[in-house]
Amino acid sequence: MSGGVVPRVAASSAARTYVPDAAQDVVIADFVRVLNEAGLAAAGSRPALVAANGERYELPESMFAVLRQVAEALSSGMGVSVAPLSAMLTTQEAADYLGISRPTLVRILERGEIPMEKPGRHRFVRLQDLLDHQDRMRVERRETLEQMVADAVEDDLYAKTDGPPPRTR
């Protein structure tokens, strides 16, 4: 496939994962350079895709930003997955996305922390629900860390632990 990426169909029918093709790294790097230069274009001009027949399709700024981010990731050798937020993922795909084991994800699902659908024996999770869970966990971790710092300041732990550690022998 031209353009420097090799599509790999993910298990979810609407999702696709693209990985860089080593033979096309120069093409991707040039594309990133062109995108970055285009971002500095004169005010009033809009980014656009131009078809092989010369037909021009103007892009919204948000789409241009997505293309730039995808191109930069591919040029760095990273793979990129594209899926609609409504995509239904298997428990293995959802666990892989969160970077946890499938049994751990199943326990989270059974506790009701992430909504799931179970039309039969198998559980399915919406991508949007995974993103919402990640956001909640990020906020919870941040609040916990801030509370730990506040407790340490209140208990004067930073002054008590300043300097070399005490001798234990």
C-alpha positions as CSV (number, residue, x, y, z in Angstrom):
1,M,0.0,0.0,0.0
2,S,1.4,3.4,-0.9
3,G,1.6,6.3,1.6
4,G,3.8,4.5,4.1
5,V,1.4,2.7,6.2
6,V,0.1,-0.9,6.3
7,P,-3.4,-1.3,7.5
8,R,-4.1,-4.1,9.9
9,V,-7.7,-4.9,10.6
10,A,-8.5,-5.0,14.3
11,A,-11.1,-7.3,15.7
12,S,-13.7,-4.5,15.9
13,S,-15.2,-4.2,12.4
14,A,-15.0,-0.4,12.3
15,A,-11.5,-0.1,13.8
16,R,-8.3,-0.1,11.9
17,T,-4.7,-0.1,13.1
18,Y,-2.0,1.5,10.9
19,V,1.6,0.7,11.3
20,P,4.5,2.4,9.6
21,D,6.1,0.7,6.6
22,A,9.9,1.0,6.9
23,A,10.2,1.3,3.1
24,Q,8.0,4.4,3.2
25,D,9.6,6.3,6.2
26,V,11.0,9.1,3.9
27,V,7.5,9.6,2.4
28,I,5.9,9.9,5.9
29,A,8.7,12.2,7.1
30,D,8.1,14.5,4.1
31,F,4.4,14.4,4.7
32,V,5.0,15.5,8.3
33,R,7.2,18.3,7.1
34,V,4.6,19.5,4.6
35,L,1.9,19.4,7.2
36,N,4.0,21.4,9.6
37,E,4.8,24.0,6.9
38,A,1.1,24.1,5.9
39,G,0.2,25.0,9.4
40,L,2.2,28.2,9.0
41,A,0.3,29.2,5.9
42,A,-1.2,32.6,5.4
43,A,-4.3,33.5,7.3
44,G,-7.5,32.9,5.4
45,S,-6.2,29.8,3.6
46,R,-7.6,26.5,4.7
47,P,-5.9,23.1,4.7
48,A,-7.3,20.7,2.0
49,L,-6.8,17.3,0.5
50,V,-6.3,17.3,-3.3
51,A,-7.5,14.2,-5.2
52,A,-5.5,12.7,-8.1
53,N,-7.9,14.5,-10.5
54,G,-7.1,17.8,-8.9
55,E,-10.4,18.2,-7.0
56,R,-9.8,20.0,-3.7
57,Y,-11.5,19.1,-0.5
58,E,-11.1,21.7,2.3
59,L,-10.5,20.3,5.8
60,P,-11.7,21.7,9.1
61,E,-8.9,22.6,11.4
62,S,-9.7,19.7,13.7
63,M,-9.3,17.2,10.9
64,F,-6.0,18.8,9.9
65,A,-4.8,18.5,13.5
66,V,-5.7,14.8,13.5
67,L,-3.8,14.2,10.2
68,R,-0.8,15.9,11.6
69,Q,-0.8,13.9,14.8
70,V,-1.3,10.6,12.9
71,A,1.6,11.5,10.5
72,E,3.9,12.4,13.4
73,A,3.1,9.2,15.2
74,L,3.8,7.1,12.1
75,S,7.0,9.0,11.3
76,S,8.2,8.2,14.8
77,G,7.6,4.5,14.1
78,M,4.5,4.2,16.2
79,G,1.3,2.4,15.1
80,V,-2.0,4.3,15.0
81,S,-5.5,2.9,15.7
82,V,-8.5,4.6,14.3
83,A,-11.9,3.7,15.6
84,P,-15.3,5.4,16.1
85,L,-16.0,6.2,19.8
86,S,-19.1,3.9,19.5
87,A,-16.9,0.9,18.6
88,M,-17.7,-2.2,20.6
89,L,-14.5,-3.9,21.8
90,T,-14.1,-7.4,23.1
91,T,-12.8,-7.7,26.7
92,Q,-9.3,-8.6,25.3
93,E,-9.2,-5.5,23.1
94,A,-10.5,-3.3,26.0
95,A,-7.9,-4.8,28.4
96,D,-5.1,-4.3,25.8
97,Y,-6.3,-0.7,25.3
98,L,-6.1,0.0,29.1
99,G,-2.9,-1.9,29.5
100,I,-4.3,-4.4,32.0
101,S,-5.0,-8.1,32.0
102,R,-8.3,-9.4,30.7
103,P,-9.2,-11.0,34.1
104,T,-8.6,-7.6,35.8
105,L,-10.8,-5.9,33.2
106,V,-13.5,-8.5,33.8
107,R,-13.5,-7.8,37.5
108,I,-13.8,-4.1,36.8
109,L,-16.7,-4.8,34.5
110,E,-18.4,-7.0,37.0
111,R,-18.1,-4.3,39.7
112,G,-19.9,-2.0,37.3
113,E,-17.1,0.5,37.1
114,I,-17.3,0.4,33.3
115,P,-20.6,-0.2,31.5
116,M,-20.7,-3.3,29.3
117,E,-23.1,-5.2,27.1
118,K,-23.5,-8.9,27.4
119,P,-25.8,-10.0,24.6
120,G,-24.9,-13.7,25.2
121,R,-21.9,-15.2,26.9
122,H,-19.4,-12.5,25.7
123,R,-18.9,-9.1,27.2
124,F,-18.4,-6.0,25.0
125,V,-17.3,-2.5,26.0
126,R,-17.8,0.7,24.1
127,L,-14.6,2.6,23.4
128,Q,-16.2,5.8,24.7
129,D,-16.8,4.1,28.0
130,L,-13.1,3.1,28.2
131,L,-12.1,6.7,27.6
132,D,-14.4,7.9,30.3
133,H,-13.0,5.4,32.7
134,Q,-9.5,6.5,31.9
135,D,-10.4,10.1,32.6
136,R,-12.0,9.2,35.9
137,M,-9.0,7.2,37.0
138,R,-6.6,10.0,35.9
139,V,-8.6,12.5,38.0
140,E,-8.8,10.1,41.0
141,R,-5.0,9.4,40.9
142,R,-4.3,13.2,40.7
143,E,-6.6,13.9,43.7
144,T,-5.0,11.1,45.7
145,L,-1.5,12.3,45.0
146,E,-2.4,15.9,45.9
147,Q,-3.9,14.6,49.2
148,M,-0.8,12.6,49.9
149,V,1.4,15.7,49.4
150,A,-0.9,17.8,51.6
151,D,-0.8,15.2,54.3
152,A,3.0,15.0,54.0
153,V,3.2,18.8,54.3
154,E,0.8,18.9,57.3
155,D,2.8,16.1,59.1
156,D,6.1,17.9,58.2
157,L,7.4,14.7,56.6
158,Y,9.5,16.6,54.1
159,A,11.6,18.2,56.9
160,K,11.8,14.9,58.7
161,T,13.1,13.0,55.7
162,D,15.5,15.7,54.5
163,G,19.2,14.7,54.5
164,P,20.9,11.4,54.6
165,P,18.9,8.3,55.7
166,P,19.4,7.3,59.3
167,R,21.9,4.5,60.0
168,T,20.2,1.2,60.7
169,R,23.3,-0.8,61.8
